[in-house]
Amino acid sequence: MAFARPHRSIPALLLLAALALAAGDAAAAGDCGSSQPAPADSLAARIAAIACRENALWHSPFIDGRGRLASMTVAEAETARLRDGVTPAWKRVVDYWRGSGLLWGMRGAAGAATCGYATDAGDSSPACRAFLVDKPWSAAFVSYVLLQAGVPGFRPSASHIDYVRDAYRRPDRSPYTLVDPVAAIPAPGDLLCYVRGSTAVVDHAGLLAFLADNADAGLAMHCDIAVAISPAPDRLYLVGGNVLQGVTLRMLPLNRRGRFWSLPQGTPVGCAPDNEDACSFNRQNWVALLKLKPLSPLPAVRLPLPPAPVSPGQCCVHCVLGAGIPRCPRTP
């Protein structure tokens, strides 16, 4: 069961910005707050609301503006409960695999089949939990969020490169446009992606060359979902799955024009206890920004936005099997 925390008002966010940097980071991360919200019925708002709901469910872990993990409560394979007090952390990761429709495609991996029968009711399912640790689930998380939001034309995949390649090959049908993150202006609903473990693809030009020369080759990547823009200091908030074993919010600086301010490129070199300045989880080989295309009008069938928190005994919309809370009546 996953519930969104209410967004702060604009004056409240401005007040937070005036506080000390660490305190401001912690407060802002708690609800993915934004001073520039998208229209409530926009596709970008739906994507952001679902991603922020999941971050809040995981006790709002976040990486601060300096690239340091500032908050973490639970990890992907633990039996510890998430913020709703009901859902085990590992079971929510199973929900991402199931809800994205990708679990069946992983059936050959050890432990995946047992995930298909996992429940919240006291079954620790060690084989399934081993699968969740062994197989990266960040692309399953992105696929889950975009499908929940009803993004038209999006094709889910367990590999980020597939929907990056989709935007490259099918620009007329993909819901995203592939652009260089260094030169683009990010916005809620976009995907910001980096490459892992490659010495050949380290920037946008390298990615384009790879996509042109490799028809179906794999490439280890990770994408975060842009969810909000904060005021003073200007920052883009992003949420990603399987980021330090949870659904984690990340903050990246923006300049006055809305572009990334010195986007920390490359992998950390020389990071050590006696060289803290060289350490940053934000320093990655960022190679792609997938810009969400405008959609007007929205599809006729809309998924409901996540509800505000409810106490036990009330009804739920995004219910968890076995939670014992009745589903809310369907609204017209």
Secondary structure as the mmCIF struct_conf table of DSSP 4:
data_model
#
loop_
_struct_conf.conf_type_id
_struct_conf.id
_struct_conf.beg_label_comp_id
_struct_conf.beg_label_asym_id
_struct_conf.beg_label_seq_id
_struct_conf.end_label_comp_id
_struct_conf.end_label_asym_id
_struct_conf.end_label_seq_id
HELX_LH_PP_P HELX_LH_PP_P1 ALA A 4 SER A 9
HELX_RH_AL_P HELX_RH_AL_P1 ILE A 10 ALA A 17
TURN_TY1_P TURN_TY1_P1 ALA A 18 ALA A 18
BEND BEND1 LEU A 19 LEU A 19
HELX_RH_AL_P HELX_RH_AL_P2 LEU A 21 ALA A 29
TURN_TY1_P TURN_TY1_P2 GLY A 30 CYS A 32
BEND BEND2 SER A 35 GLN A 36
HELX_LH_PP_P HELX_LH_PP_P2 PRO A 37 PRO A 39
TURN_TY1_P TURN_TY1_P3 ALA A 40 ASP A 41
BEND BEND3 SER A 42 SER A 42
HELX_RH_AL_P HELX_RH_AL_P3 LEU A 43 LEU A 57
TURN_TY1_P TURN_TY1_P4 TRP A 58 HIS A 59
STRN STRN1 PHE A 62 ILE A 63
TURN_TY1_P TURN_TY1_P5 GLY A 65 ARG A 66
BEND BEND4 GLY A 67 GLY A 67
STRN STRN2 LEU A 69 SER A 71
TURN_TY1_P TURN_TY1_P6 GLU A 76 ALA A 77
STRN STRN3 ARG A 81 ARG A 81
TURN_TY1_P TURN_TY1_P7 ARG A 83 ASP A 84
BEND BEND5 GLY A 85 THR A 87
STRN STRN4 PRO A 88 PRO A 88
HELX_RH_AL_P HELX_RH_AL_P4 ALA A 89 GLY A 99
TURN_TY1_P TURN_TY1_P8 SER A 100 GLY A 101
TURN_TY1_P TURN_TY1_P9 LEU A 103 LEU A 103
HELX_RH_3T_P HELX_RH_3T_P1 TRP A 104 MET A 106
TURN_TY1_P TURN_TY1_P10 ARG A 107 GLY A 108
BEND BEND6 ALA A 109 ALA A 109
TURN_TY1_P TURN_TY1_P11 ALA A 110 GLY A 111
HELX_RH_AL_P HELX_RH_AL_P5 ALA A 112 CYS A 115
TURN_TY1_P TURN_TY1_P12 GLY A 116 TYR A 117
BEND BEND7 ASP A 120 GLY A 122
HELX_RH_AL_P HELX_RH_AL_P6 PRO A 126 ASP A 134
BEND BEND8 LYS A 135 LYS A 135
HELX_RH_AL_P HELX_RH_AL_P7 SER A 138 ALA A 149
TURN_TY1_P TURN_TY1_P13 GLY A 150 GLY A 150
TURN_TY1_P TURN_TY1_P14 PRO A 152 GLY A 153
BEND BEND9 ALA A 158 SER A 159
HELX_RH_AL_P HELX_RH_AL_P8 HIS A 160 ARG A 169
TURN_TY1_P TURN_TY1_P15 PRO A 171 ARG A 173
BEND BEND10 SER A 174 PRO A 175
STRN STRN5 TYR A 176 VAL A 179
TURN_TY1_P TURN_TY1_P16 PRO A 181 ALA A 183
BEND BEND11 ALA A 184 ALA A 184
TURN_TY1_P TURN_TY1_P17 PRO A 188 GLY A 189
STRN STRN6 LEU A 191 VAL A 195
BEND BEND12 GLY A 197 GLY A 197
BEND BEND13 THR A 199 ALA A 200
BEND BEND14 ASP A 203 ASP A 203
HELX_RH_AL_P HELX_RH_AL_P9 HIS A 204 ASP A 213
BEND BEND15 ALA A 215 ASP A 216
STRN STRN7 MET A 221 SER A 230
TURN_TY1_P TURN_TY1_P18 PRO A 231 ASP A 234
STRN STRN8 ARG A 235 VAL A 243
TURN_TY1_P TURN_TY1_P19 LEU A 244 GLN A 245
STRN STRN9 GLY A 246 PRO A 253
STRN STRN10 LEU A 254 LEU A 254
TURN_TY1_P TURN_TY1_P20 ARG A 256 ARG A 257
BEND BEND16 GLY A 258 ARG A 259
STRN STRN11 PHE A 260 PHE A 260
BEND BEND17 TRP A 261 SER A 262
STRN STRN12 GLN A 265 GLN A 265
BEND BEND18 GLY A 266 GLY A 266
BEND BEND19 GLY A 270 GLY A 270
STRN STRN13 ALA A 272 ALA A 272
TURN_TY1_P TURN_TY1_P21 PRO A 273 ASP A 274
STRN STRN14 ASN A 275 ASN A 275
HELX_RH_3T_P HELX_RH_3T_P2 GLU A 276 ALA A 278
TURN_TY1_P TURN_TY1_P22 PHE A 281 ASN A 282
STRN STRN15 GLN A 284 GLN A 284
STRN STRN16 ASN A 285 LEU A 292
HELX_LH_PP_P HELX_LH_PP_P3 LYS A 293 PRO A 294
BEND BEND20 SER A 296 PRO A 297
HELX_LH_PP_P HELX_LH_PP_P4 LEU A 298 PRO A 299
BEND BEND21 ALA A 300 VAL A 301
HELX_LH_PP_P HELX_LH_PP_P5 LEU A 303 PRO A 309
TURN_TY1_P TURN_TY1_P23 PRO A 312 GLY A 313
BEND BEND22 GLN A 314 GLN A 314
STRN STRN17 CYS A 316 CYS A 316
BEND BEND23 VAL A 317 HIS A 318
TURN_TY1_P TURN_TY1_P24 LEU A 321 GLY A 322
BEND BEND24 ALA A 323 ALA A 323
HELX_LH_PP_P HELX_LH_PP_P6 PRO A 326 PRO A 326
STRN STRN18 ARG A 327 ARG A 327
HELX_LH_PP_P HELX_LH_PP_P7 CYS A 328 THR A 331
#
